[in-house]
Amino acid sequence: MEPRNTPTRRRLARSLAAVSAAALIGATQIPLATAASAADGTPGATAIGDSLFRGIGNGGYDVTHYDVSLAFNPDKSITATTVISATATQALSSFSLDFEGLTVSSVLVNGTPAAFTRTSDPSISSYKLVITPTSTLTGAFTVAVAYAGTPVTHVDPDDSSEGWVATSDGATALGQPVGNMTWLPSNNTPADKATYDITIDAPTTIDGVSAAAVSNGELVSKTPSSDGTRTSWHWRQSRPMATELAMITIGKYLVYESDIALAVSGRTIHEWTFVDPAVSTANQATIQTRRAALPEILNYLESKYGAYPGGSTGFVVDITSLGYALETQDRPYFERSVSANTFIHELAHQWFGDSVTPADWNSIWLNEGPATFIPTQYNQDHGSATTTASTLFGTWNSTAASSARWTIPPAAMTDPADLFDWQVYTRGAMTLEALRQSVGQAAFDGIMKTWVQRYAGQSKTTEDFIALAQELSGRDLTAFFQDWVYDADKPAWPSVWTLGLASDPADGQVAPGQTLTYTLTAANTGQIALSGATASVDLADLLDDAAIDPATLPAELALNGTTLTWSVPDTATGATASIAFEAVVSATSSGGTLAVTASAGALGASCATCASTLSTPVIPEPDPIEEGDLTDATRGPVRVPDTAVPGSTVNVTIIGGANEGETVTPVLFSAPRALANAVVEGGAFSVTIPADAPLGAHKLAVVDAQGALIGWDDLTLVAAAGSDDPGSPSTGTAGGDALASTGSSVALPLGIAGAVLLAGVAALLVAAWRRRVSARIVVEGSEQE
């Protein structure tokens, strides 16, 4: 429905008040039918518990179908019978229907006469036909109500008119929110939807002009009377429909029909459109323009929200003084003419409000918010420079926080007179735009489409919508919806910003010891200043291969364990804030990944590039080489004596190749064998030559803890002086070359590492890369450990 015109509503209310009062007095004086009471059940509730219209609806049963046979008489009175098919949800000793005005002549329950009475309380929109069957009702049952008279026009709490409205050439019945109880005895709550057969017997012509009797759904038959003066129009609504969406209109009408192909659902549906011939020539031309746009609009709405919910389409244009258009199901009603945006608005309601209907009237913003949002969206998607963002933010921004408009929350109204006001339409649409900006376009589209597809044909509430929005967005939206639809003040417009993470270098491999620079950015892409935002950076994978010095971090960055938190500075619309931090790759990192991920948990935040993954190269195992290859290598910075005796201890000096306190492994070649590890002290250490080492030329090489070659020197093993056996072991300190440097030494126990034979030497090629020493050493083919 489009917003109702308040001055018109109030003017009409005064003229209709006396009519409504007189009809009410007459209705309450109908005598009871005679029937025995059902003693073994309980009465159904006489209200459904709606938060705004406290007197509507009835408990104890669920209606499945209405079958209405209605004759429109020359004096504009009606004679009708409505047969209701329902299922008891409790053992019913009595139950009630909503019914205002008219005179009930009989009530049959399961074909048997039942007692009935009438009650009313206009202050809560309560008009009841209370029925007592002869026996308790359980399971499926039918109730047939016969009635007649001139229907009243219902006046709503906001002084607008609805229900049965007489026109110069007939009548139009519109039911939102509760007016259809003026002609249809029903469970008059949007929470109880049903299917319908509506048959209207009406004059074939009125004042010599062709007439029509119109309702919802599809035209099943149009049967003239034997003399041709009357025609019976049978309409069938096979899809669930709330009573507030049922429509009847009788009068002079031009009838237009066509078939419309729907691309998304692959269906072809029929159009029935009815236009009062008294509509002006200019408006008639406009109406034909709207008819021509009907296929495009329906196909657009299908593309956004899924299959068209109805079985037919079209619209009705009549001449009344109601002051509003209405989304009657399948066939919206318009007064006198049809504006472009109102046309889209009422067609959008076929998804939002008709297919998915509010179970409680405080959820009507889920009808009117989308129907207000969608025309701007449609125009935007068809080339208009006006967007939902600019339009709805502009309204929010220009409506002062002190405005009384903010004091009525869309989903927490307390006065039914507020039902069709600004907060439902405009604030409802603003809520959707704020939601779109908060969760992103993709999530928003998914929420809106899933809402009407998952719950097609059902009645749902604001709480259901919130649950769906949280499910599909993966975000906690409790505070958002509290602010936007439940609080009685101006809600906060969401900040919208894009978090970015960049690294220098940007990608690829980095060297051990290299300094890396990471830059975080926050680009304000929204419509208000960014304030109080934070972002977090997961450094767990980085910090196992690199280190960050907390003392070097800017004040806006806080490191807690492996999580870095950025307190984003206030950032103006269109501006970007940035900050950088450094990490140093570990000198021992080999084949490690350095993954960094940034995230922002606040609504409205998204990531452009939020991850960086660098790595250190895997240093390959060196190719095996022969011992003799050492003779071709560049001599390393290691000094040992020229000669030594097997079993003796020799001094080894490392010139610039290792740090004091570093553990190294000496390796004796030509055997070859690894000796016991030693700790460098002052650039030197001592090592014992194995007693069983063969005499002759050797090389003594030194590798670091990672197996990287430090250097080597020639060493000749000779027999001890005075020994008869040149190969016998001896002890003592060998003399030799003058050392290039001096320092303290430590004697290490003799150890022939049976476990090692240069397992660590397999990484000597690594040493060459790290220390830029060209010598490479690997023991090949050794079976020793």
ZADOBA-726361 format. One record per residue (C-alpha): residue number from 1; x, y negated, z. Coordinates in steps of 0.001 Angstrom, whole numbers, plus 500000, padded with zeros to 6 digits. Example, Ala and Ser with C-alpha at 12.3 -4.5 7.8 and 13.67 -1.06 7.14 Angstrom:
<recs>
   pos       xx       yy       zz
     1   512300   504500   507800
     2   513670   501060   507140
</recs>
This chain:
<recs>
   pos       xx       yy       zz
     1   500000   500000   500000
     2   501077   496454   499328
     3   501007   494102   502356
     4   497472   492986   503084
     5   496421   489390   502705
     6   495670   488217   506237
     7   493364   485255   505428
     8   491254   487481   503183
     9   491057   490155   505845
    10   489802   487759   508469
    11   487286   486110   506163
    12   485818   489467   505224
    13   485731   490628   508810
    14   483304   487899   509870
    15   480865   488687   507065
    16   480934   492410   507769
    17   480833   492437   511551
    18   477053   492377   511816
    19   476690   495205   509273
    20   479122   497416   511155
    21   477486   496776   514501
    22   473998   497567   513202
    23   475189   500802   511608
    24   476915   501844   514815
    25   473762   501283   516916
    26   471710   503383   514526
    27   474279   506172   514484
    28   474420   506625   518224
    29   470653   507214   518421
    30   470565   510396   516321
    31   468888   513193   518319
    32   470653   516451   519133
    33   469846   519595   517221
    34   468626   522484   519329
    35   471174   525295   519794
    36   472707   527423   522483
    37   476121   526356   523806
    38   479154   528586   523452
    39   480212   529404   526972
    40   483339   531487   526544
    41   485570   528969   524723
    42   486871   525470   525450
    43   486059   522201   523658
    44   488489   520939   521084
    45   490154   517616   521851
    46   488339   514556   520536
    47   491598   512789   519604
    48   494831   513958   518027
    49   497078   511760   520184
    50   498104   509185   517573
    51   500295   506502   519143
    52   498422   503602   517497
    53   494890   504773   516684
    54   494166   506550   519934
    55   490668   507644   518986
    56   491274   509328   515631
    57   491691   512991   514811
    58   490471   516085   516588
    59   492058   519092   518205
    60   491391   522809   518236
    61   491339   523440   514493
    62   493148   522848   511222
    63   491237   521903   508070
    64   492216   523746   504905
    65   489636   522455   502404
    66   486911   519843   501904
    67   484125   520455   499391
    68   482122   517250   498944
    69   478923   516908   496914
    70   477840   513273   496814
    71   475027   511573   494909
    72   475189   507813   494368
    73   471677   506427   494338
    74   470325   503384   492430
    75   470002   501432   495692
    76   473702   502106   496398
    77   472930   504562   499157
    78   474347   508073   499080
    79   473088   511566   499782
    80   475842   514066   500491
    81   476895   517383   501918
    82   480472   518136   502946
    83   481516   521725   503581
    84   484701   522002   505602
    85   486823   525157   505700
    86   488980   525306   508806
    87   490898   527598   511110
    88   490449   527452   514866
    89   493720   527062   516759
    90   491999   527895   520032
    91   488757   529544   521090
    92   486346   526681   520401
    93   483168   526173   522368
    94   482730   522827   520580
    95   484678   520557   518295
    96   484399   517120   516748
    97   484711   515380   513393
    98   485447   511734   512663
    99   482370   510125   511116
   100   481222   506521   511182
   101   477746   505373   510227
   102   475299   507237   507968
   103   472670   509627   509292
   104   473405   513296   509835
   105   470421   515519   509078
   106   471926   518932   509783
   107   475093   520773   510727
   108   475685   524430   509909
   109   478590   526377   511381
   110   479259   529584   509482
   111   475778   529128   507976
   112   474014   528854   511334
   113   472491   525594   512621
   114   474607   523974   515345
   115   473878   521288   517916
   116   475494   517904   517341
   117   475698   514483   518874
   118   477376   511158   518064
   119   479744   509106   520221
   120   481767   506008   519508
   121   484365   503688   520991
   122   485267   501031   518423
   123   488080   499691   520617
   124   490134   502792   519765
   125   488607   503471   516308
   126   486749   506465   517723
   127   483581   507574   515879
   128   482765   511203   516607
   129   480336   513821   515423
   130   480552   516400   518240
   131   479398   519875   517186
   132   478472   522784   519430
   133   478100   526092   517564
   134   475937   528914   518855
   135   478964   531045   519609
   136   482637   530558   520257
   137   484743   529977   517149
   138   487963   531838   516522
   139   489917   532187   513316
   140   488517   530851   510035
   141   485152   529102   510019
   142   483075   526691   507916
   143   481017   523684   508894
   144   478528   522049   506532
   145   477363   518520   507313
   146   474389   517015   505454
   147   474081   513221   505650
   148   472621   510217   503875
   149   472270   506448   504007
   150   474199   503383   502982
   151   477819   503702   504062
   152   479326   500955   506176
   153   482538   499082   505491
   154   485054   499724   508234
   155   486859   496742   509739
   156   490396   497440   510933
   157   492051   495955   514035
   158   493848   493477   511745
   159   490447   492290   510414
   160   490990   493845   506996
   161   488266   495872   505305
   162   488368   499438   504060
   163   486204   502501   503846
   164   483125   502236   501659
   165   483090   498857   499908
   166   480147   497904   497723
   167   480917   496242   494390
   168   478698   494407   491940
   169   478392   497522   489784
   170   478849   500335   492277
   171   481243   501045   495141
   172   484888   501787   495906
   173   485969   503831   498925
   174   489532   503403   500207
   175   490717   505086   503362
   176   493961   503695   504761
   177   494299   503996   507647
   178   490955   505361   508914
   179   488144   504060   506693
   180   487237   507234   504820
   181   485277   508448   507837
   182   482569   506033   506601
   183   481642   508544   503872
   184   483547   511741   504711
   185   483090   513689   507966
   186   486606   514904   508574
   187   489595   515417   510783
   188   490631   511875   510006
   189   494333   511981   510811
   190   497242   512098   508370
   191   498619   514968   510445
   192   495968   517353   509059
   193   496190   517640   505279
   194   493890   519759   503113
   195   492813   520389   499534
   196   489617   518922   498070
   197   486792   519440   495628
   198   484841   516210   495204
   199   481773   516185   492989
   200   480069   512822   492406
   201   476664   512538   490766
   202   476329   508991   489400
   203   474542   507046   486655
   204   475915   507669   483187
   205   475604   503983   482403
   206   475205   500858   484529
   207   473557   497857   482879
   208   474026   499585   479553
   209   477790   499999   480005
   210   479471   503372   480380
   211   480108   504238   483992
   212   482517   506637   485701
   213   482855   508324   489054
   214   486508   508711   489954
   215   488446   510580   492614
   216   491806   512258   493192
   217   493444   515178   491443
   218   492312   516548   488113
   219   488943   516219   486406
   220   487552   519752   486351
   221   484286   518968   484585
   222   481998   516132   483568
   223   478429   517409   483307
   224   475496   515247   482127
   225   472032   515766   483543
   226   469320   517255   481349
   227   468031   513802   480452
   228   471500   512289   480113
   229   470865   509497   482633
   230   473288   510872   485196
   231   476636   512592   485058
   232   478295   514869   487583
   233   482070   514293   487832
   234   483927   517164   489487
   235   487455   516323   490687
   236   489791   518846   492283
   237   492807   518012   494431
   238   494734   521262   494677
   239   497675   519742   496537
   240   497548   518899   500258
   241   496128   515430   500801
   242   495502   513365   503926
   243   492017   511899   504389
   244   493461   508374   504223
   245   494515   509017   500624
   246   491182   510306   499338
   247   489446   507864   497016
   248   486059   507435   495349
   249   485092   504675   492996
   250   481840   504403   491000
   251   481072   501715   488464
   252   481534   500450   484932
   253   484895   501614   483627
   254   486970   501754   480491
   255   488649   505164   480492
   256   492164   505740   479140
   257   493851   509127   478823
   258   497211   510430   477663
   259   499692   513218   478287
   260   503004   512370   479933
   261   506100   514555   479603
   262   508283   514742   482708
   263   511878   515563   481870
   264   513187   516638   485273
   265   510366   518979   486227
   266   509722   520009   482633
   267   505969   519516   482984
   268   503392   517615   480996
   269   500739   515979   483143
   270   497540   514226   482167
   271   496816   510559   482727
   272   493364   509315   483659
   273   493224   505549   484049
   274   490054   503558   484766
   275   489766   499806   484260
   276   486779   497630   485095
   277   485744   495984   481804
   278   485121   492743   483704
   279   488885   492347   484231
   280   490148   489314   482280
   281   491571   489686   478785
   282   495034   488644   479982
   283   494947   491191   482771
   284   493724   493855   480378
   285   496837   493242   478271
   286   499049   493458   481365
   287   497392   496725   482358
   288   498218   498221   478959
   289   501841   497168   479461
   290   501858   499011   482767
   291   500343   502102   481153
   292   503088   502045   478558
   293   505704   501945   481345
   294   504178   504850   483249
   295   506288   507618   481604
   296   509545   505737   482157
   297   508783   504970   485810
   298   507680   508500   486649
   299   510728   509977   484947
   300   513002   507556   486800
   301   511411   508492   490112
   302   511803   512176   489260
   303   515480   511627   488518
   304   515979   510035   491928
   305   513652   512020   494166
   306   512799   515252   492387
   307   509681   516615   490752
   308   506563   514466   490637
   309   504385   515741   493492
   310   500998   515542   491771
   311   499172   517425   489056
   312   497974   514327   487197
   313   498523   510585   487160
   314   496913   507310   486190
   315   495421   504422   488161
   316   492246   502476   488868
   317   491708   498740   488464
   318   488491   497428   489997
   319   487158   494038   490968
   320   486883   493739   494746
   321   487941   491189   497348
   322   489973   493513   499535
   323   493261   491750   498870
   324   495516   494756   498463
   325   496530   497687   496292
   326   496583   501199   497714
   327   498500   504412   497000
   328   495494   506710   496699
   329   496948   510104   495809
   330   497643   510720   492096
   331   495650   507663   491069
   332   496604   504400   492855
   333   494051   501623   493228
   334   494708   498025   492123
   335   492573   494950   492442
   336   491949   492935   489238
   337   495495   493243   487837
   338   498771   495116   488236
   339   502103   493364   488779
   340   505268   495170   487731
   341   506784   495625   491180
   342   503460   496530   492787
   343   502980   499173   490101
   344   506368   500744   490933
   345   505605   500373   494641
   346   502377   502376   494487
   347   503854   505022   492193
   348   506790   505435   494594
   349   504224   506172   497277
   350   503319   509375   495452
   351   506580   510721   496888
   352   506840   508601   500038
   353   503527   508565   501884
   354   501378   510835   499733
   355   503477   513966   499304
   356   505203   513446   502650
   357   502716   511765   504952
   358   503309   510281   508407
   359   502032   512587   511122
   360   501647   509523   513347
   361   500802   506000   512235
   362   503947   504634   513897
   363   505862   506409   511140
   364   504213   504407   508345
   365   507491   502563   507741
   366   508575   505787   506000
   367   505802   505044   503481
   368   506226   501332   503077
   369   509983   500991   503570
   370   510854   503213   500589
   371   508022   501793   498455
   372   509384   498281   499107
   373   512991   499356   498520
   374   512421   501279   495288
   375   511162   498499   492944
   376   514361   496517   493530
   377   516383   499695   493097
   378   514532   500459   489857
   379   515186   496984   488482
   380   518828   497139   489582
   381   519260   500444   487760
   382   517647   498898   484702
   383   520086   496005   484435
   384   518846   493405   486920
   385   521513   491376   488711
   386   519335   491460   491816
   387   520364   494396   493978
   388   518939   496043   497051
   389   522051   494904   498935
   390   521773   491248   497990
   391   518002   491086   498358
   392   517640   492825   501694
   393   520774   491401   503277
   394   519643   487963   502158
   395   516341   488435   503972
   396   518097   489744   507089
   397   520601   486899   507037
   398   517982   484184   506572
   399   515644   485471   509294
   400   516786   483968   512573
   401   517322   486236   515551
   402   514736   484145   517399
   403   512033   484892   514811
   404   508978   486645   516202
   405   509175   489015   513252
   406   511939   490940   514965
   407   509877   491501   518108
   408   507725   494233   516532
   409   509770   497393   515897
   410   508735   499434   512850
   411   508471   502771   514668
   412   507417   501568   518123
   413   504378   499388   517483
   414   501827   499122   520275
   415   499061   497226   518500
   416   497309   498832   515492
   417   496681   495315   514168
   418   500407   495203   513321
   419   500225   498233   511052
   420   500616   496411   507734
   421   502956   493593   508736
   422   506464   492473   507821
   423   508302   494919   510078
   424   506826   497924   508263
   425   507511   496708   504725
   426   510525   494401   504818
   427   512309   495617   507924
   428   511527   499154   506802
   429   513264   498504   503480
   430   516144   496739   505245
   431   516553   499822   507422
   432   517048   501935   504310
   433   519582   499520   502840
   434   521462   499407   506144
   435   521390   503210   506213
   436   522727   503362   502654
   437   525627   501095   503554
   438   526287   503001   506778
   439   526466   506544   505370
   440   527407   505859   501750
   441   525489   506139   498498
   442   525853   509896   498021
   443   524644   510777   501508
   444   521803   508249   501273
   445   520599   509649   497952
   446   520696   513133   499424
   447   518663   512080   502463
   448   515947   510377   500425
   449   515596   513167   497888
   450   515712   515960   500448
   451   513082   514210   502581
   452   510462   514409   499838
   453   511515   517802   498489
   454   511940   519701   501749
   455   508736   518350   503280
   456   506519   518111   500192
   457   502859   518482   501132
   458   503587   518060   504845
   459   503149   515400   507520
   460   506300   514288   509326
   461   507521   511655   511773
   462   510347   509178   512216
   463   512089   511694   514464
   464   512033   514218   511623
   465   513601   511673   509285
   466   516346   510830   511769
   467   517148   514515   512244
   468   517413   514998   508472
   469   519578   511894   508038
   470   521964   513134   510714
   471   522045   516622   509235
   472   522890   515480   505710
   473   525254   512632   506589
   474   527068   514537   509308
   475   526910   511391   511432
   476   525357   510549   514778
   477   522695   508019   513819
   478   520957   507781   517179
   479   522210   504272   517950
   480   521611   503120   514369
   481   517924   504057   514342
   482   517416   502834   517889
   483   518613   499439   516726
   484   516714   499383   513455
   485   513327   500996   514090
   486   512806   501182   517851
   487   514297   497999   519343
   488   512286   494768   519474
   489   515057   492429   518348
   490   517181   491650   515322
   491   519298   494690   514435
   492   522969   494430   513555
   493   523848   494568   509876
   494   526475   497281   509313
   495   530102   496557   508572
   496   531258   498242   505388
   497   534950   498810   504846
   498   537394   501084   503123
   499   540320   502638   504959
   500   543470   503373   503008
   501   546748   505147   503733
   502   549884   504870   501592
   503   553379   506239   502117
   504   556787   505173   500812
   505   557844   507293   499057
   506   554389   507971   497703
   507   554850   511656   496966
   508   557322   514414   496377
   509   560255   515571   498482
   510   562214   513588   501018
   511   565654   514239   502457
   512   566459   515162   506041
   513   567317   511989   507939
   514   565299   509812   505519
   515   563120   506973   506875
   516   559499   507057   505713
   517   557133   504072   505763
   518   553359   504458   506110
   519   550927   501603   505499
   520   547316   501500   506678
   521   544813   499136   505065
   522   541252   498124   505911
   523   539423   496437   503027
   524   536181   494698   504053
   525   533774   495493   501213
   526   530640   494627   503160
   527   528501   491561   503692
   528   529568   490588   507215
   529   532954   490127   508913
   530   534634   493304   510109
   531   535101   493197   513865
   532   536075   495715   516508
   533   536897   498497   514042
   534   539403   501262   514757
   535   541053   503961   512704
   536   542986   507042   513787
   537   545884   508818   512132
   538   546571   512524   512645
   539   550345   512957   512846
   540   550498   516566   514051
   541   552018   517916   510836
   542   554384   514974   510473
   543   555817   515090   513962
   544   557012   518694   513758
   545   559418   517610   511025
   546   559942   513922   511824
   547   559999   511502   514733
   548   558397   508127   515465
   549   560000   505780   517953
   550   557091   504320   519991
   551   559217   501240   520685
   552   559095   500343   516982
   553   555282   500464   516686
   554   553343   497208   516242
   555   551108   496202   519152
   556   547950   497168   517214
   557   549123   500789   516996
   558   548990   503186   519944
   559   550504   506670   519851
   560   548921   509268   522113
   561   550383   512711   521564
   562   550061   513313   517828
   563   547270   510747   517259
   564   547976   507176   516239
   565   545148   504668   516780
   566   544893   501385   514902
   567   542877   498536   516366
   568   541893   496820   513114
   569   542000   493034   513403
   570   538922   490974   512575
   571   538735   490840   508787
   572   536620   488477   506696
   573   534363   489683   503901
   574   536456   490462   500844
   575   539730   490427   502816
   576   542097   493285   503638
   577   544040   493935   506833
   578   547187   496100   506811
   579   549815   497498   509149
   580   552883   499727   508733
   581   554867   502186   510812
   582   557987   504299   510225
   583   559019   507908   510797
   584   562472   509478   510434
   585   562741   512966   508955
   586   564622   515445   511152
   587   568133   516288   509989
   588   567311   519979   510311
   589   564042   519939   508357
   590   564000   522411   505495
   591   560894   523325   503525
   592   558612   521458   505909
   593   555398   519575   505071
   594   554799   516074   506369
   595   551028   515642   506101
   596   549405   512503   507517
   597   545643   511960   507551
   598   543800   508763   508457
   599   540128   508546   509387
   600   537548   506094   510692
   601   534553   507428   512573
   602   532437   504283   512500
   603   529349   504015   510305
   604   530031   502029   507163
   605   533646   503161   506911
   606   534876   505213   504000
   607   538272   506312   502736
   608   539844   505498   499414
   609   543097   507394   499991
   610   543283   508783   503498
   611   546011   511393   503264
   612   549683   511574   502411
   613   551613   514821   502048
   614   555376   514769   501593
   615   557808   517640   502060
   616   561452   518453   502552
   617   563023   520786   500004
   618   563531   524451   500782
   619   567276   524967   500587
   620   567764   528186   498628
   621   569975   531046   499755
   622   573353   530635   498056
   623   574363   532992   495298
   624   576784   535669   496582
   625   580414   534934   495691
   626   583639   536782   496174
   627   586075   535925   498914
   628   588578   534997   496325
   629   586434   532115   495228
   630   587597   530297   498341
   631   591034   529919   496826
   632   589523   527722   494150
   633   587557   525608   496566
   634   588666   522264   497867
   635   590457   522710   501158
   636   588180   521740   504063
   637   589091   519644   507115
   638   590137   522626   509312
   639   593668   523203   510641
   640   594991   526467   512044
   641   598574   527763   512501
   642   600309   529209   509444
   643   600750   532544   511179
   644   599341   534456   514093
   645   599543   537880   515663
   646   596417   540087   515783
   647   594933   539907   519290
   648   596387   536449   519937
   649   594512   533226   520607
   650   594940   530388   518130
   651   593952   526745   518245
   652   591550   525471   515602
   653   591133   521787   514932
   654   588263   520286   512936
   655   588962   516902   511458
   656   585711   514965   511004
   657   583669   518030   510156
   658   581772   518699   513394
   659   580635   516806   516435
   660   581842   517410   519928
   661   579560   519829   521734
   662   578437   521478   518509
   663   578381   525254   518344
   664   580297   526683   515373
   665   581144   530150   514105
   666   584672   530998   512952
   667   584910   533645   510245
   668   588061   535567   509451
   669   588477   536508   505818
   670   589833   539151   503937
   671   588248   541632   506276
   672   585998   539654   506478
   673   584306   539347   509863
   674   582550   536765   512004
   675   584242   535918   515277
   676   582554   534855   518491
   677   580805   531473   518453
   678   582715   528570   519919
   679   581824   525124   521214
   680   583749   522200   519796
   681   585413   520116   522478
   682   587245   517011   521384
   683   587322   518276   517823
   684   589047   521533   518702
   685   588463   524986   520071
   686   590379   528219   520524
   687   589578   531589   519041
   688   591011   535053   519571
   689   592070   537003   516524
   690   590741   540585   516600
   691   593424   543019   517635
   692   592539   545293   514769
   693   592728   542660   512107
   694   595008   543776   509304
   695   598290   542010   508757
   696   598662   539835   505759
   697   597002   536764   504219
   698   593649   535625   505585
   699   591513   532583   505587
   700   589786   531334   508751
   701   586580   529481   507860
   702   584246   527539   510175
   703   580491   527183   509720
   704   577979   525176   511746
   705   574844   526416   513527
   706   572861   526315   510301
   707   575472   528338   508442
   708   576821   525363   506521
   709   580551   525437   505685
   710   582651   522970   507628
   711   586006   524005   506188
   712   588783   526600   506116
   713   592530   527056   506343
   714   595032   529761   505393
   715   596199   532092   508172
   716   598788   534888   507821
   717   598735   537644   510393
   718   602167   539019   511237
   719   603461   541737   513518
   720   604496   540734   516996
   721   608224   540182   517485
   722   610022   543382   518554
   723   607207   545636   517511
   724   608070   548860   515719
   725   604595   549040   514273
   726   604000   546103   512021
   727   600280   546661   512331
   728   600164   546945   516114
   729   598263   544393   518144
   730   599952   541878   520359
   731   598949   538936   522460
   732   600216   535443   522810
   733   599808   532086   521257
   734   600860   531800   517673
   735   602860   528890   516503
   736   602354   527197   513175
   737   601636   523930   511460
   738   601548   520754   513452
   739   597911   519954   514173
   740   596372   516996   512420
   741   594748   515987   515658
   742   594930   517034   519243
   743   592331   517698   521858
   744   591347   519997   524636
   745   590695   523583   523719
   746   588716   526398   525217
   747   589604   530074   525034
   748   586736   532217   523876
   749   586496   535956   524340
   750   587372   538070   521408
   751   584251   539104   519560
   752   583795   540836   516336
   753   580196   540014   515677
   754   578943   543290   514418
   755   575574   541662   513960
   756   576566   538785   511789
   757   579021   539224   508906
   758   577934   535867   507744
   759   574192   536187   507892
   760   574597   532512   508659
   761   577159   532233   505904
   762   574333   532901   503461
   763   573430   529283   504048
   764   576886   527930   503261
   765   575524   526553   500013
   766   573260   524417   502217
   767   576344   523021   503862
   768   577775   522034   500594
   769   574597   520070   499877
   770   574428   518434   503266
   771   578112   517651   503778
   772   578876   517232   500113
   773   581672   519788   500399
   774   582136   521784   497259
   775   583450   524915   498971
   776   580928   527762   499156
   777   581354   530953   501121
   778   579242   534101   501324
   779   580239   537587   502286
   780   578951   539932   499655
   781   578281   543600   499950
   782   579290   543982   503602
   783   577546   546690   505556
   784   578776   545326   508881
   785   576459   543611   511386
</recs>
